[in-house]
Amino acid sequence: MNDSDDMMLKVSRAVQLRELCEGAALALPDDYKVVDVSIFRQRPMRRVERVELATFAEFARYLKLRWRDGVSRCFVTEDCVHGVIDFAEADGGAAWQNDEVMFKVRPSFFWQNWRSRDRKWMEQRAFVEFLEDNLDVIERPSGAEVYALAAEFRAHKAVEYVSTYRTQNGDICLTYNEVNKATQKNMTLPSEIELHMPLVAEAEELTAFKMRARIKVRVSKEDGVMFCYELVRPDRFESLWKAELQKALSAEGVEVFLGKLSRSNASWFADSLER
């Protein structure tokens, strides 16, 4: 075997290919390991950070402190607000994009609660309790009116609901018979409720919107009386909150884009060292 064949054999055994820098690569046999010796320097060669802040206010404050005009960028998606401090070089050239700050977007308690039950039928007791538990975000009817409605339902446990219809002013009228009595009576409830509800947890003040929910009532012999509500165009509010966060950051001089950074310039070699 000549020297050339020996070299080819060694290369064929080098199954690990590690990118270094400036387009260079290093081939290593299986039993070799790449060691990052940069930790022995007095300071890092560049800043590599992934900071996650608990509130949007803290995120905005941190991003403003670190922001570099023409270099940094911020992106807003459904699940994250992502700031990249070293997105580009000052002259627009490529940068490592390793210096990041994030705010993970989570639905607020109330928004998650209302969205999960939207258009789902509930029994009388469950529906009344749901309204009572959510008085903080119900603007109309008032809290006193909701309590009065709940008290009226509880006072009419032993009744047989006959039918439902809408009155001239749009309210819903429930007709019922009291058990062991020949009298027929009516109960009125609003056909629509108005809400003022925050959508994003830890960003409640910026993402609170007024919205409407239509009340539906169904009477049947099998189930008795059932209730549900329908949020009016909930999808519209799920896009509005992103615009509000974008507006708040733009007011601080931050350049914001609605979209996701899916690929970083960080080298495969650097990422492999993190793993």
Buried (B, 14 or more C-beta within 10 A) or exposed (E): EEEEEEEEEEEEEEEBEBBEEEEEEEBBEEEEEEEEEEEEEEEEEEEBEEBEBEEBBBBBEBBEEBBEEEBBBBBBBEEBBBBBBBBBEEEEEEBBBBBBBBBBBEBBBBBEBBBEBEEEBBEBEEBBEBBBEBEEBBEEBEEEBBBEBBEEBEEBEEBBBBEBEEEEEEBBBBBBBEEEEEEEEEBEBBBBBBBBBBBBBBBBEBBBBEBBBBBBBEBEEEEEBBBBBEBEEBEEBBEEBBEBBBEBBEEEEBEBEEEEBEEBBBBEBBEEBEE
